[in-house]
Structures are given as C-alpha cells and as structure tokens.
C-alpha cells in the first residue's frame, strides 16, 4: 500500500524514508501503519542513531525515537499579506 492510498489517495509528495536526508535537516516524517506525522531529524551521534521527534526534546536532551516510513520537506512558513 502506498502512503497516498493510506491517506485516501491524498498525495502531497511523500517519498520513501530511505531517500530522506541524513544531515540533520528537519523534515516531516510519517508512519504509514500508525498514521502519525512528526517533524523529525536524523541523528547519528553515539547511541542517538535514528529519526528523532523534534517537538519531544526536553531540558535534559532527551527525545522520542520515531520510525517513519515516508518523508517530505517542511512547507514554507506562511507570510503576512
């Protein structure tokens, strides 16, 4: 099943996670099984290897590890008109 099929045919340019940048770039990550979407980044430092949910970072440097199946670039922020 494709990601678009999971979301009722709505495809916004999601790509397989294998093609995502692993250079610390923040991206949208989605898991097709759970339907969850988070802003994530790849970390490969010591024991912190994997995709981490940016919003879950706490004051102690801890975050939630996430297992996305698909990704897309973050959209541009809105501009004032």
N, C-alpha and C positions, 0 to 999 in steps of 0.2 A: 504494500500500500504506500502511495506517495504521501508527502506531507499535505499537498493540496487536497487529496482525497479525504484525509483525516479532518480537514477544516471545511468540508462541504464544497470542495472544488475551488476555494478561495486561495489563490497563489500570489504571494507578494514578492516572489523572487527568492524563496528559501532554497538553500543549497545543502548538500550533504555535509555533515560536520568535518569529514576528512579534508575538505577543501578550505576550511577556515584558517585565518592567520593565527600563528602561534608566537607572536612577537609582543604580546602584552596589549594588543589592540582590544578595546571594549567592543563587543558585538551583542546582538540578540541571539540567544541560544534557545532552542525549543526541543522538547522531548515528545516524539510522536505518540508514545504509549500513555503518558500522563496528561498530555496537552499543556504542560507547564511551559511558560516562556519567561526567561530571566535575562538581565544584562549580565554577561559573563566575560571573563578574560582567562587566557591560558597562562598558567604559572608553571615553571619548571625549575624550582629552587629547592634543593634539599628534599624534604618529604612532601613539599607542596606541589606535586605534579598533577595537573589536571585542569578542568574547567571550574572556575570559582564564581559564585554568585556575588556580584559587586555589592549589592544592597545589604548583604548579610555581614559585611565586615564589622567587627566590633572594636572596642578600645584596646583589646588585648591582641589584635592582629589575627583573630580567628574569623573564618568564613565558612559557608556551606559549599561543599563539593557538589557539582551538578553534572549530570550525564546527558548532554544534549545529543540529539540525533541529526539536527539541522541547524543552520545559522543564516543570518543575514546582517548586513551593515546596519548600524543605528541610523534612523532617519535624521535629517537636518532638524534642528530645533525650529519652532515657529518664530516668525518675525513680526514685529509690530507693523501695522499698516497705517 
